[in-house]
Amino acid sequence: MHGEEDNLAQFRRCEYHTLGHQNYTIKTYPNAHHGFDVMGPDNTGFNKFIGNYVLSRFNSQADSQSFEDIKAFLSKHLN
């Protein structure tokens, strides 16, 4: 699961991105950065940076969708 705007850990650099293997599922989320599921202390999310790289930037849509995607994946593979 990767945010399409992730500039810290770019999924396109991952060798699994091009494998197309049945044991790998790569999900990407539009307008989501690294740490898109990290909610801030005020429950609204916050931005953290390492230089020009986004360490975390909460995205409620990606967070919600990733939760549903995890449930679907586990249901499919653990039943």
mmJSON file of the N, C-alpha and C atoms, coordinates in Angstrom:
{"data_MODEL":{"atom_site":{
"group_PDB":["ATOM","ATOM","ATOM","ATOM","ATOM","ATOM","ATOM","ATOM","ATOM","ATOM","ATOM","ATOM","ATOM","ATOM","ATOM","ATOM","ATOM","ATOM","ATOM","ATOM","ATOM","ATOM","ATOM","ATOM","ATOM","ATOM","ATOM","ATOM","ATOM","ATOM","ATOM","ATOM","ATOM","ATOM","ATOM","ATOM","ATOM","ATOM","ATOM","ATOM","ATOM","ATOM","ATOM","ATOM","ATOM","ATOM","ATOM","ATOM","ATOM","ATOM","ATOM","ATOM","ATOM","ATOM","ATOM","ATOM","ATOM","ATOM","ATOM","ATOM","ATOM","ATOM","ATOM","ATOM","ATOM","ATOM","ATOM","ATOM","ATOM","ATOM","ATOM","ATOM","ATOM","ATOM","ATOM","ATOM","ATOM","ATOM","ATOM","ATOM","ATOM","ATOM","ATOM","ATOM","ATOM","ATOM","ATOM","ATOM","ATOM","ATOM","ATOM","ATOM","ATOM","ATOM","ATOM","ATOM","ATOM","ATOM","ATOM","ATOM","ATOM","ATOM","ATOM","ATOM","ATOM","ATOM","ATOM","ATOM","ATOM","ATOM","ATOM","ATOM","ATOM","ATOM","ATOM","ATOM","ATOM","ATOM","ATOM","ATOM","ATOM","ATOM","ATOM","ATOM","ATOM","ATOM","ATOM","ATOM","ATOM","ATOM","ATOM","ATOM","ATOM","ATOM","ATOM","ATOM","ATOM","ATOM","ATOM","ATOM","ATOM","ATOM","ATOM","ATOM","ATOM","ATOM","ATOM","ATOM","ATOM","ATOM","ATOM","ATOM","ATOM","ATOM","ATOM","ATOM","ATOM","ATOM","ATOM","ATOM","ATOM","ATOM","ATOM","ATOM","ATOM","ATOM","ATOM","ATOM","ATOM","ATOM","ATOM","ATOM","ATOM","ATOM","ATOM","ATOM","ATOM","ATOM","ATOM","ATOM","ATOM","ATOM","ATOM","ATOM","ATOM","ATOM","ATOM","ATOM","ATOM","ATOM","ATOM","ATOM","ATOM","ATOM","ATOM","ATOM","ATOM","ATOM","ATOM","ATOM","ATOM","ATOM","ATOM","ATOM","ATOM","ATOM","ATOM","ATOM","ATOM","ATOM","ATOM","ATOM","ATOM","ATOM","ATOM","ATOM","ATOM","ATOM","ATOM","ATOM","ATOM","ATOM","ATOM","ATOM","ATOM","ATOM","ATOM","ATOM","ATOM","ATOM","ATOM","ATOM","ATOM","ATOM","ATOM","ATOM","ATOM"],
"id":[1,2,3,4,5,6,7,8,9,10,11,12,13,14,15,16,17,18,19,20,21,22,23,24,25,26,27,28,29,30,31,32,33,34,35,36,37,38,39,40,41,42,43,44,45,46,47,48,49,50,51,52,53,54,55,56,57,58,59,60,61,62,63,64,65,66,67,68,69,70,71,72,73,74,75,76,77,78,79,80,81,82,83,84,85,86,87,88,89,90,91,92,93,94,95,96,97,98,99,100,101,102,103,104,105,106,107,108,109,110,111,112,113,114,115,116,117,118,119,120,121,122,123,124,125,126,127,128,129,130,131,132,133,134,135,136,137,138,139,140,141,142,143,144,145,146,147,148,149,150,151,152,153,154,155,156,157,158,159,160,161,162,163,164,165,166,167,168,169,170,171,172,173,174,175,176,177,178,179,180,181,182,183,184,185,186,187,188,189,190,191,192,193,194,195,196,197,198,199,200,201,202,203,204,205,206,207,208,209,210,211,212,213,214,215,216,217,218,219,220,221,222,223,224,225,226,227,228,229,230,231,232,233,234,235,236,237],
"type_symbol":["N","C","C","N","C","C","N","C","C","N","C","C","N","C","C","N","C","C","N","C","C","N","C","C","N","C","C","N","C","C","N","C","C","N","C","C","N","C","C","N","C","C","N","C","C","N","C","C","N","C","C","N","C","C","N","C","C","N","C","C","N","C","C","N","C","C","N","C","C","N","C","C","N","C","C","N","C","C","N","C","C","N","C","C","N","C","C","N","C","C","N","C","C","N","C","C","N","C","C","N","C","C","N","C","C","N","C","C","N","C","C","N","C","C","N","C","C","N","C","C","N","C","C","N","C","C","N","C","C","N","C","C","N","C","C","N","C","C","N","C","C","N","C","C","N","C","C","N","C","C","N","C","C","N","C","C","N","C","C","N","C","C","N","C","C","N","C","C","N","C","C","N","C","C","N","C","C","N","C","C","N","C","C","N","C","C","N","C","C","N","C","C","N","C","C","N","C","C","N","C","C","N","C","C","N","C","C","N","C","C","N","C","C","N","C","C","N","C","C","N","C","C","N","C","C","N","C","C","N","C","C","N","C","C","N","C","C"],
"label_atom_id":["N","CA","C","N","CA","C","N","CA","C","N","CA","C","N","CA","C","N","CA","C","N","CA","C","N","CA","C","N","CA","C","N","CA","C","N","CA","C","N","CA","C","N","CA","C","N","CA","C","N","CA","C","N","CA","C","N","CA","C","N","CA","C","N","CA","C","N","CA","C","N","CA","C","N","CA","C","N","CA","C","N","CA","C","N","CA","C","N","CA","C","N","CA","C","N","CA","C","N","CA","C","N","CA","C","N","CA","C","N","CA","C","N","CA","C","N","CA","C","N","CA","C","N","CA","C","N","CA","C","N","CA","C","N","CA","C","N","CA","C","N","CA","C","N","CA","C","N","CA","C","N","CA","C","N","CA","C","N","CA","C","N","CA","C","N","CA","C","N","CA","C","N","CA","C","N","CA","C","N","CA","C","N","CA","C","N","CA","C","N","CA","C","N","CA","C","N","CA","C","N","CA","C","N","CA","C","N","CA","C","N","CA","C","N","CA","C","N","CA","C","N","CA","C","N","CA","C","N","CA","C","N","CA","C","N","CA","C","N","CA","C","N","CA","C","N","CA","C","N","CA","C","N","CA","C","N","CA","C","N","CA","C","N","CA","C","N","CA","C","N","CA","C","N","CA","C"],
"label_alt_id":[null,null,null,null,null,null,null,null,null,null,null,null,null,null,null,null,null,null,null,null,null,null,null,null,null,null,null,null,null,null,null,null,null,null,null,null,null,null,null,null,null,null,null,null,null,null,null,null,null,null,null,null,null,null,null,null,null,null,null,null,null,null,null,null,null,null,null,null,null,null,null,null,null,null,null,null,null,null,null,null,null,null,null,null,null,null,null,null,null,null,null,null,null,null,null,null,null,null,null,null,null,null,null,null,null,null,null,null,null,null,null,null,null,null,null,null,null,null,null,null,null,null,null,null,null,null,null,null,null,null,null,null,null,null,null,null,null,null,null,null,null,null,null,null,null,null,null,null,null,null,null,null,null,null,null,null,null,null,null,null,null,null,null,null,null,null,null,null,null,null,null,null,null,null,null,null,null,null,null,null,null,null,null,null,null,null,null,null,null,null,null,null,null,null,null,null,null,null,null,null,null,null,null,null,null,null,null,null,null,null,null,null,null,null,null,null,null,null,null,null,null,null,null,null,null,null,null,null,null,null,null,null,null,null,null,null,null],
"label_comp_id":["MET","MET","MET","HIS","HIS","HIS","GLY","GLY","GLY","GLU","GLU","GLU","GLU","GLU","GLU","ASP","ASP","ASP","ASN","ASN","ASN","LEU","LEU","LEU","ALA","ALA","ALA","GLN","GLN","GLN","PHE","PHE","PHE","ARG","ARG","ARG","ARG","ARG","ARG","CYS","CYS","CYS","GLU","GLU","GLU","TYR","TYR","TYR","HIS","HIS","HIS","THR","THR","THR","LEU","LEU","LEU","GLY","GLY","GLY","HIS","HIS","HIS","GLN","GLN","GLN","ASN","ASN","ASN","TYR","TYR","TYR","THR","THR","THR","ILE","ILE","ILE","LYS","LYS","LYS","THR","THR","THR","TYR","TYR","TYR","PRO","PRO","PRO","ASN","ASN","ASN","ALA","ALA","ALA","HIS","HIS","HIS","HIS","HIS","HIS","GLY","GLY","GLY","PHE","PHE","PHE","ASP","ASP","ASP","VAL","VAL","VAL","MET","MET","MET","GLY","GLY","GLY","PRO","PRO","PRO","ASP","ASP","ASP","ASN","ASN","ASN","THR","THR","THR","GLY","GLY","GLY","PHE","PHE","PHE","ASN","ASN","ASN","LYS","LYS","LYS","PHE","PHE","PHE","ILE","ILE","ILE","GLY","GLY","GLY","ASN","ASN","ASN","TYR","TYR","TYR","VAL","VAL","VAL","LEU","LEU","LEU","SER","SER","SER","ARG","ARG","ARG","PHE","PHE","PHE","ASN","ASN","ASN","SER","SER","SER","GLN","GLN","GLN","ALA","ALA","ALA","ASP","ASP","ASP","SER","SER","SER","GLN","GLN","GLN","SER","SER","SER","PHE","PHE","PHE","GLU","GLU","GLU","ASP","ASP","ASP","ILE","ILE","ILE","LYS","LYS","LYS","ALA","ALA","ALA","PHE","PHE","PHE","LEU","LEU","LEU","SER","SER","SER","LYS","LYS","LYS","HIS","HIS","HIS","LEU","LEU","LEU","ASN","ASN","ASN"],
"label_asym_id":["A","A","A","A","A","A","A","A","A","A","A","A","A","A","A","A","A","A","A","A","A","A","A","A","A","A","A","A","A","A","A","A","A","A","A","A","A","A","A","A","A","A","A","A","A","A","A","A","A","A","A","A","A","A","A","A","A","A","A","A","A","A","A","A","A","A","A","A","A","A","A","A","A","A","A","A","A","A","A","A","A","A","A","A","A","A","A","A","A","A","A","A","A","A","A","A","A","A","A","A","A","A","A","A","A","A","A","A","A","A","A","A","A","A","A","A","A","A","A","A","A","A","A","A","A","A","A","A","A","A","A","A","A","A","A","A","A","A","A","A","A","A","A","A","A","A","A","A","A","A","A","A","A","A","A","A","A","A","A","A","A","A","A","A","A","A","A","A","A","A","A","A","A","A","A","A","A","A","A","A","A","A","A","A","A","A","A","A","A","A","A","A","A","A","A","A","A","A","A","A","A","A","A","A","A","A","A","A","A","A","A","A","A","A","A","A","A","A","A","A","A","A","A","A","A","A","A","A","A","A","A","A","A","A","A","A","A"],
"label_entity_id":["1","1","1","1","1","1","1","1","1","1","1","1","1","1","1","1","1","1","1","1","1","1","1","1","1","1","1","1","1","1","1","1","1","1","1","1","1","1","1","1","1","1","1","1","1","1","1","1","1","1","1","1","1","1","1","1","1","1","1","1","1","1","1","1","1","1","1","1","1","1","1","1","1","1","1","1","1","1","1","1","1","1","1","1","1","1","1","1","1","1","1","1","1","1","1","1","1","1","1","1","1","1","1","1","1","1","1","1","1","1","1","1","1","1","1","1","1","1","1","1","1","1","1","1","1","1","1","1","1","1","1","1","1","1","1","1","1","1","1","1","1","1","1","1","1","1","1","1","1","1","1","1","1","1","1","1","1","1","1","1","1","1","1","1","1","1","1","1","1","1","1","1","1","1","1","1","1","1","1","1","1","1","1","1","1","1","1","1","1","1","1","1","1","1","1","1","1","1","1","1","1","1","1","1","1","1","1","1","1","1","1","1","1","1","1","1","1","1","1","1","1","1","1","1","1","1","1","1","1","1","1","1","1","1","1","1","1"],
"label_seq_id":[1,1,1,2,2,2,3,3,3,4,4,4,5,5,5,6,6,6,7,7,7,8,8,8,9,9,9,10,10,10,11,11,11,12,12,12,13,13,13,14,14,14,15,15,15,16,16,16,17,17,17,18,18,18,19,19,19,20,20,20,21,21,21,22,22,22,23,23,23,24,24,24,25,25,25,26,26,26,27,27,27,28,28,28,29,29,29,30,30,30,31,31,31,32,32,32,33,33,33,34,34,34,35,35,35,36,36,36,37,37,37,38,38,38,39,39,39,40,40,40,41,41,41,42,42,42,43,43,43,44,44,44,45,45,45,46,46,46,47,47,47,48,48,48,49,49,49,50,50,50,51,51,51,52,52,52,53,53,53,54,54,54,55,55,55,56,56,56,57,57,57,58,58,58,59,59,59,60,60,60,61,61,61,62,62,62,63,63,63,64,64,64,65,65,65,66,66,66,67,67,67,68,68,68,69,69,69,70,70,70,71,71,71,72,72,72,73,73,73,74,74,74,75,75,75,76,76,76,77,77,77,78,78,78,79,79,79],
"pdbx_PDB_ins_code":[null,null,null,null,null,null,null,null,null,null,null,null,null,null,null,null,null,null,null,null,null,null,null,null,null,null,null,null,null,null,null,null,null,null,null,null,null,null,null,null,null,null,null,null,null,null,null,null,null,null,null,null,null,null,null,null,null,null,null,null,null,null,null,null,null,null,null,null,null,null,null,null,null,null,null,null,null,null,null,null,null,null,null,null,null,null,null,null,null,null,null,null,null,null,null,null,null,null,null,null,null,null,null,null,null,null,null,null,null,null,null,null,null,null,null,null,null,null,null,null,null,null,null,null,null,null,null,null,null,null,null,null,null,null,null,null,null,null,null,null,null,null,null,null,null,null,null,null,null,null,null,null,null,null,null,null,null,null,null,null,null,null,null,null,null,null,null,null,null,null,null,null,null,null,null,null,null,null,null,null,null,null,null,null,null,null,null,null,null,null,null,null,null,null,null,null,null,null,null,null,null,null,null,null,null,null,null,null,null,null,null,null,null,null,null,null,null,null,null,null,null,null,null,null,null,null,null,null,null,null,null,null,null,null,null,null,null],
"Cartn_x":[0.847,0.0,0.896,0.707,1.539,0.709,1.077,0.504,1.195,0.433,1.02,1.928,1.743,2.574,3.732,3.951,5.021,6.366,7.106,8.425,9.542,9.184,10.175,10.473,9.446,9.591,8.767,9.339,8.61,8.418,7.156,6.871,7.387,7.535,8.024,9.467,10.176,11.557,11.627,10.523,10.465,10.422,11.242,11.283,9.948,9.159,7.878,6.855,7.097,6.191,6.025,7.063,7.021,6.889,6.845,6.799,5.481,4.374,3.079,2.819,3.354,3.223,1.922,1.3,0.01,0.081,1.265,1.401,1.609,1.692,1.899,0.734,0.27,-0.755,-0.249,-0.139,0.302,-0.888,-1.244,-2.339,-1.732,-2.199,-1.763,-2.98,-2.741,-3.812,-3.478,-4.384,-4.124,-4.078,-3.244,-3.103,-2.666,-2.081,-1.629,-0.106,0.431,1.875,2.283,3.557,4.07,3.365,3.065,2.405,0.993,0.299,-1.059,-2.046,-1.675,-2.562,-2.141,-1.212,-0.738,-1.517,-2.384,-3.211,-2.477,-2.614,-1.961,-2.639,-2.045,-2.578,-3.957,-4.321,-5.639,-6.662,-6.307,-7.174,-7.502,-6.709,-6.932,-5.772,-4.69,-3.512,-2.596,-1.359,-0.362,0.747,1.565,2.658,3.976,4.784,6.142,7.056,8.188,9.112,10.504,11.236,12.679,13.266,13.742,14.206,13.053,13.206,12.15,11.217,11.433,10.629,9.516,8.345,7.203,7.296,7.449,7.498,6.086,5.178,3.781,2.871,1.798,0.765,-0.548,-1.365,-2.61,-3.552,-4.159,-5.131,-6.307,-7.42,-8.545,-9.135,-9.174,-9.719,-8.828,-7.53,-6.603,-6.595,-6.651,-6.682,-7.912,-9.059,-10.304,-10.289,-9.846,-9.821,-8.821,-7.682,-6.682,-7.211,-7.986,-8.597,-9.542,-10.354,-11.272,-10.494,-9.406,-8.595,-7.933,-7.497,-6.902,-7.936,-9.127,-10.184,-10.5,-10.606,-10.904,-9.79,-8.547,-7.388,-7.368,-7.518,-7.499,-8.669,-9.816,-10.977,-10.748,-10.147,-9.894,-8.859,-7.796,-6.67,-6.671,-7.528,-7.55,-8.789,-9.679,-10.876,-10.666],
"Cartn_y":[-1.166,0.0,1.234,2.041,3.224,4.418,5.56,6.788,7.151,7.554,7.911,9.135,9.955,11.148,10.907,9.658,9.315,9.596,10.544,10.849,10.341,9.634,9.059,7.611,6.821,5.413,5.2,5.497,5.45,3.996,3.583,2.196,1.846,2.814,2.536,2.041,2.31,1.83,0.417,-0.086,-1.416,-2.469,-3.497,-4.531,-5.264,-5.322,-6.015,-5.275,-4.014,-3.212,-3.795,-4.411,-4.915,-6.427,-7.14,-8.595,-9.145,-8.548,-9.055,-10.452,-10.766,-12.092,-12.197,-13.36,-13.545,-13.387,-13.546,-13.417,-11.978,-11.054,-9.658,-8.817,-7.99,-7.027,-5.658,-4.766,-3.408,-2.482,-1.803,-0.833,0.555,1.442,2.836,3.719,4.822,5.741,7.136,7.698,9.021,10.118,11.103,12.273,11.906,10.722,10.29,10.27,10.733,10.761,9.614,9.588,8.634,8.879,7.835,7.985,8.509,8.157,8.678,8.211,7.181,6.653,7.08,8.015,8.493,9.741,9.566,10.682,11.46,12.741,13.598,13.554,14.189,14.167,14.827,15.674,16.32,15.601,14.38,13.543,14.153,15.077,15.65,15.373,14.877,14.653,15.843,15.617,16.674,16.299,17.247,17.014,16.942,15.95,15.837,15.698,16.337,16.323,15.9,15.299,15.075,15.788,16.976,17.772,18.024,17.643,17.81,16.608,15.6,14.384,14.432,13.993,13.955,12.676,12.801,11.641,11.147,12.055,11.662,12.834,12.507,13.485,12.707,12.877,12.115,12.413,11.34,11.457,10.565,11.155,10.377,9.426,9.833,8.951,7.728,7.938,6.819,5.93,6.53,5.765,4.86,5.412,4.647,3.549,3.893,2.904,1.792,2.132,1.103,0.119,0.601,-0.266,-1.259,-0.776,-1.658,-2.638,-2.17,-3.041,-4.147,-3.824,-4.839,-5.889,-5.452,-6.407,-7.322,-6.772,-7.577,-8.567,-8.112,-8.974,-10.136,-9.844,-10.908,-11.859,-11.34,-12.188,-13.151,-12.648,-13.462,-14.549,-14.2,-15.11,-15.942,-15.603,-16.376,-17.233,-17.223,-18.049,-19.405],
"Cartn_z":[0.0,0.0,0.0,-1.012,-1.177,-1.624,-1.111,-1.612,-2.92,-3.907,-5.201,-5.112,-4.099,-3.918,-2.959,-2.556,-1.615,-2.268,-1.736,-2.287,-1.377,-0.31,0.595,0.218,-0.007,-0.399,-1.665,-2.783,-4.049,-4.504,-4.631,-4.977,-6.37,-7.239,-8.597,-8.591,-7.515,-7.395,-6.823,-6.372,-5.764,-6.865,-6.745,-7.776,-7.909,-6.867,-6.925,-7.787,-8.026,-8.84,-10.24,-10.768,-12.134,-12.237,-11.127,-11.178,-11.714,-11.326,-11.741,-11.209,-10.065,-9.464,-8.683,-8.708,-8.035,-6.523,-5.932,-4.482,-4.017,-4.946,-4.587,-5.068,-4.18,-4.538,-4.124,-5.073,-4.771,-4.95,-3.886,-3.914,-3.811,-4.65,-4.563,-4.336,-3.671,-3.317,-3.838,-4.656,-5.242,-4.175,-4.418,-3.533,-2.118,-1.949,-0.627,-0.589,0.526,0.74,1.654,2.005,2.974,4.308,5.035,6.332,6.222,5.132,4.927,5.994,6.763,7.799,9.21,9.305,10.61,10.997,11.982,12.429,13.524,13.503,14.488,15.846,16.823,18.185,18.309,17.356,17.423,16.53,16.081,15.245,13.885,13.423,12.1,11.15,11.662,10.833,10.867,10.546,10.557,9.586,9.253,8.315,9.062,8.709,9.222,8.012,8.074,6.95,7.392,6.468,6.588,5.377,5.575,4.444,3.492,2.241,1.245,1.153,1.986,1.936,2.973,2.57,3.492,4.304,5.609,6.494,6.79,7.025,7.195,6.875,6.2,5.889,5.819,6.835,6.949,5.782,5.256,4.178,4.565,4.954,5.474,4.436,3.174,2.137,1.93,1.829,1.648,2.886,4.059,5.304,5.343,5.048,5.055,3.991,2.779,1.695,1.988,2.563,2.864,3.904,4.863,5.871,5.193,4.255,3.516,2.637,2.029,1.187,2.006,3.205,4.085,4.453,4.829,5.175,4.0,2.79,1.607,1.308,1.417,1.16,2.14,3.433,4.446,4.291,3.965,3.753,2.584,1.54,0.349,0.618,1.334,1.487,2.769,3.711,4.967,5.139,4.177,4.275,3.641],
"occupancy":[1.0,1.0,1.0,1.0,1.0,1.0,1.0,1.0,1.0,1.0,1.0,1.0,1.0,1.0,1.0,1.0,1.0,1.0,1.0,1.0,1.0,1.0,1.0,1.0,1.0,1.0,1.0,1.0,1.0,1.0,1.0,1.0,1.0,1.0,1.0,1.0,1.0,1.0,1.0,1.0,1.0,1.0,1.0,1.0,1.0,1.0,1.0,1.0,1.0,1.0,1.0,1.0,1.0,1.0,1.0,1.0,1.0,1.0,1.0,1.0,1.0,1.0,1.0,1.0,1.0,1.0,1.0,1.0,1.0,1.0,1.0,1.0,1.0,1.0,1.0,1.0,1.0,1.0,1.0,1.0,1.0,1.0,1.0,1.0,1.0,1.0,1.0,1.0,1.0,1.0,1.0,1.0,1.0,1.0,1.0,1.0,1.0,1.0,1.0,1.0,1.0,1.0,1.0,1.0,1.0,1.0,1.0,1.0,1.0,1.0,1.0,1.0,1.0,1.0,1.0,1.0,1.0,1.0,1.0,1.0,1.0,1.0,1.0,1.0,1.0,1.0,1.0,1.0,1.0,1.0,1.0,1.0,1.0,1.0,1.0,1.0,1.0,1.0,1.0,1.0,1.0,1.0,1.0,1.0,1.0,1.0,1.0,1.0,1.0,1.0,1.0,1.0,1.0,1.0,1.0,1.0,1.0,1.0,1.0,1.0,1.0,1.0,1.0,1.0,1.0,1.0,1.0,1.0,1.0,1.0,1.0,1.0,1.0,1.0,1.0,1.0,1.0,1.0,1.0,1.0,1.0,1.0,1.0,1.0,1.0,1.0,1.0,1.0,1.0,1.0,1.0,1.0,1.0,1.0,1.0,1.0,1.0,1.0,1.0,1.0,1.0,1.0,1.0,1.0,1.0,1.0,1.0,1.0,1.0,1.0,1.0,1.0,1.0,1.0,1.0,1.0,1.0,1.0,1.0,1.0,1.0,1.0,1.0,1.0,1.0,1.0,1.0,1.0,1.0,1.0,1.0,1.0,1.0,1.0,1.0,1.0,1.0],
"B_iso_or_equiv":[0.0,0.0,0.0,0.0,0.0,0.0,0.0,0.0,0.0,0.0,0.0,0.0,0.0,0.0,0.0,0.0,0.0,0.0,0.0,0.0,0.0,0.0,0.0,0.0,0.0,0.0,0.0,0.0,0.0,0.0,0.0,0.0,0.0,0.0,0.0,0.0,0.0,0.0,0.0,0.0,0.0,0.0,0.0,0.0,0.0,0.0,0.0,0.0,0.0,0.0,0.0,0.0,0.0,0.0,0.0,0.0,0.0,0.0,0.0,0.0,0.0,0.0,0.0,0.0,0.0,0.0,0.0,0.0,0.0,0.0,0.0,0.0,0.0,0.0,0.0,0.0,0.0,0.0,0.0,0.0,0.0,0.0,0.0,0.0,0.0,0.0,0.0,0.0,0.0,0.0,0.0,0.0,0.0,0.0,0.0,0.0,0.0,0.0,0.0,0.0,0.0,0.0,0.0,0.0,0.0,0.0,0.0,0.0,0.0,0.0,0.0,0.0,0.0,0.0,0.0,0.0,0.0,0.0,0.0,0.0,0.0,0.0,0.0,0.0,0.0,0.0,0.0,0.0,0.0,0.0,0.0,0.0,0.0,0.0,0.0,0.0,0.0,0.0,0.0,0.0,0.0,0.0,0.0,0.0,0.0,0.0,0.0,0.0,0.0,0.0,0.0,0.0,0.0,0.0,0.0,0.0,0.0,0.0,0.0,0.0,0.0,0.0,0.0,0.0,0.0,0.0,0.0,0.0,0.0,0.0,0.0,0.0,0.0,0.0,0.0,0.0,0.0,0.0,0.0,0.0,0.0,0.0,0.0,0.0,0.0,0.0,0.0,0.0,0.0,0.0,0.0,0.0,0.0,0.0,0.0,0.0,0.0,0.0,0.0,0.0,0.0,0.0,0.0,0.0,0.0,0.0,0.0,0.0,0.0,0.0,0.0,0.0,0.0,0.0,0.0,0.0,0.0,0.0,0.0,0.0,0.0,0.0,0.0,0.0,0.0,0.0,0.0,0.0,0.0,0.0,0.0,0.0,0.0,0.0,0.0,0.0,0.0],
"pdbx_formal_charge":[null,null,null,null,null,null,null,null,null,null,null,null,null,null,null,null,null,null,null,null,null,null,null,null,null,null,null,null,null,null,null,null,null,null,null,null,null,null,null,null,null,null,null,null,null,null,null,null,null,null,null,null,null,null,null,null,null,null,null,null,null,null,null,null,null,null,null,null,null,null,null,null,null,null,null,null,null,null,null,null,null,null,null,null,null,null,null,null,null,null,null,null,null,null,null,null,null,null,null,null,null,null,null,null,null,null,null,null,null,null,null,null,null,null,null,null,null,null,null,null,null,null,null,null,null,null,null,null,null,null,null,null,null,null,null,null,null,null,null,null,null,null,null,null,null,null,null,null,null,null,null,null,null,null,null,null,null,null,null,null,null,null,null,null,null,null,null,null,null,null,null,null,null,null,null,null,null,null,null,null,null,null,null,null,null,null,null,null,null,null,null,null,null,null,null,null,null,null,null,null,null,null,null,null,null,null,null,null,null,null,null,null,null,null,null,null,null,null,null,null,null,null,null,null,null,null,null,null,null,null,null,null,null,null,null,null,null],
"auth_seq_id":[1,1,1,2,2,2,3,3,3,4,4,4,5,5,5,6,6,6,7,7,7,8,8,8,9,9,9,10,10,10,11,11,11,12,12,12,13,13,13,14,14,14,15,15,15,16,16,16,17,17,17,18,18,18,19,19,19,20,20,20,21,21,21,22,22,22,23,23,23,24,24,24,25,25,25,26,26,26,27,27,27,28,28,28,29,29,29,30,30,30,31,31,31,32,32,32,33,33,33,34,34,34,35,35,35,36,36,36,37,37,37,38,38,38,39,39,39,40,40,40,41,41,41,42,42,42,43,43,43,44,44,44,45,45,45,46,46,46,47,47,47,48,48,48,49,49,49,50,50,50,51,51,51,52,52,52,53,53,53,54,54,54,55,55,55,56,56,56,57,57,57,58,58,58,59,59,59,60,60,60,61,61,61,62,62,62,63,63,63,64,64,64,65,65,65,66,66,66,67,67,67,68,68,68,69,69,69,70,70,70,71,71,71,72,72,72,73,73,73,74,74,74,75,75,75,76,76,76,77,77,77,78,78,78,79,79,79],
"auth_comp_id":["MET","MET","MET","HIS","HIS","HIS","GLY","GLY","GLY","GLU","GLU","GLU","GLU","GLU","GLU","ASP","ASP","ASP","ASN","ASN","ASN","LEU","LEU","LEU","ALA","ALA","ALA","GLN","GLN","GLN","PHE","PHE","PHE","ARG","ARG","ARG","ARG","ARG","ARG","CYS","CYS","CYS","GLU","GLU","GLU","TYR","TYR","TYR","HIS","HIS","HIS","THR","THR","THR","LEU","LEU","LEU","GLY","GLY","GLY","HIS","HIS","HIS","GLN","GLN","GLN","ASN","ASN","ASN","TYR","TYR","TYR","THR","THR","THR","ILE","ILE","ILE","LYS","LYS","LYS","THR","THR","THR","TYR","TYR","TYR","PRO","PRO","PRO","ASN","ASN","ASN","ALA","ALA","ALA","HIS","HIS","HIS","HIS","HIS","HIS","GLY","GLY","GLY","PHE","PHE","PHE","ASP","ASP","ASP","VAL","VAL","VAL","MET","MET","MET","GLY","GLY","GLY","PRO","PRO","PRO","ASP","ASP","ASP","ASN","ASN","ASN","THR","THR","THR","GLY","GLY","GLY","PHE","PHE","PHE","ASN","ASN","ASN","LYS","LYS","LYS","PHE","PHE","PHE","ILE","ILE","ILE","GLY","GLY","GLY","ASN","ASN","ASN","TYR","TYR","TYR","VAL","VAL","VAL","LEU","LEU","LEU","SER","SER","SER","ARG","ARG","ARG","PHE","PHE","PHE","ASN","ASN","ASN","SER","SER","SER","GLN","GLN","GLN","ALA","ALA","ALA","ASP","ASP","ASP","SER","SER","SER","GLN","GLN","GLN","SER","SER","SER","PHE","PHE","PHE","GLU","GLU","GLU","ASP","ASP","ASP","ILE","ILE","ILE","LYS","LYS","LYS","ALA","ALA","ALA","PHE","PHE","PHE","LEU","LEU","LEU","SER","SER","SER","LYS","LYS","LYS","HIS","HIS","HIS","LEU","LEU","LEU","ASN","ASN","ASN"],
"auth_asym_id":["A","A","A","A","A","A","A","A","A","A","A","A","A","A","A","A","A","A","A","A","A","A","A","A","A","A","A","A","A","A","A","A","A","A","A","A","A","A","A","A","A","A","A","A","A","A","A","A","A","A","A","A","A","A","A","A","A","A","A","A","A","A","A","A","A","A","A","A","A","A","A","A","A","A","A","A","A","A","A","A","A","A","A","A","A","A","A","A","A","A","A","A","A","A","A","A","A","A","A","A","A","A","A","A","A","A","A","A","A","A","A","A","A","A","A","A","A","A","A","A","A","A","A","A","A","A","A","A","A","A","A","A","A","A","A","A","A","A","A","A","A","A","A","A","A","A","A","A","A","A","A","A","A","A","A","A","A","A","A","A","A","A","A","A","A","A","A","A","A","A","A","A","A","A","A","A","A","A","A","A","A","A","A","A","A","A","A","A","A","A","A","A","A","A","A","A","A","A","A","A","A","A","A","A","A","A","A","A","A","A","A","A","A","A","A","A","A","A","A","A","A","A","A","A","A","A","A","A","A","A","A","A","A","A","A","A","A"],
"auth_atom_id":["N","CA","C","N","CA","C","N","CA","C","N","CA","C","N","CA","C","N","CA","C","N","CA","C","N","CA","C","N","CA","C","N","CA","C","N","CA","C","N","CA","C","N","CA","C","N","CA","C","N","CA","C","N","CA","C","N","CA","C","N","CA","C","N","CA","C","N","CA","C","N","CA","C","N","CA","C","N","CA","C","N","CA","C","N","CA","C","N","CA","C","N","CA","C","N","CA","C","N","CA","C","N","CA","C","N","CA","C","N","CA","C","N","CA","C","N","CA","C","N","CA","C","N","CA","C","N","CA","C","N","CA","C","N","CA","C","N","CA","C","N","CA","C","N","CA","C","N","CA","C","N","CA","C","N","CA","C","N","CA","C","N","CA","C","N","CA","C","N","CA","C","N","CA","C","N","CA","C","N","CA","C","N","CA","C","N","CA","C","N","CA","C","N","CA","C","N","CA","C","N","CA","C","N","CA","C","N","CA","C","N","CA","C","N","CA","C","N","CA","C","N","CA","C","N","CA","C","N","CA","C","N","CA","C","N","CA","C","N","CA","C","N","CA","C","N","CA","C","N","CA","C","N","CA","C","N","CA","C","N","CA","C","N","CA","C","N","CA","C","N","CA","C","N","CA","C"],
"pdbx_PDB_model_num":[1,1,1,1,1,1,1,1,1,1,1,1,1,1,1,1,1,1,1,1,1,1,1,1,1,1,1,1,1,1,1,1,1,1,1,1,1,1,1,1,1,1,1,1,1,1,1,1,1,1,1,1,1,1,1,1,1,1,1,1,1,1,1,1,1,1,1,1,1,1,1,1,1,1,1,1,1,1,1,1,1,1,1,1,1,1,1,1,1,1,1,1,1,1,1,1,1,1,1,1,1,1,1,1,1,1,1,1,1,1,1,1,1,1,1,1,1,1,1,1,1,1,1,1,1,1,1,1,1,1,1,1,1,1,1,1,1,1,1,1,1,1,1,1,1,1,1,1,1,1,1,1,1,1,1,1,1,1,1,1,1,1,1,1,1,1,1,1,1,1,1,1,1,1,1,1,1,1,1,1,1,1,1,1,1,1,1,1,1,1,1,1,1,1,1,1,1,1,1,1,1,1,1,1,1,1,1,1,1,1,1,1,1,1,1,1,1,1,1,1,1,1,1,1,1,1,1,1,1,1,1,1,1,1,1,1,1]
}}}
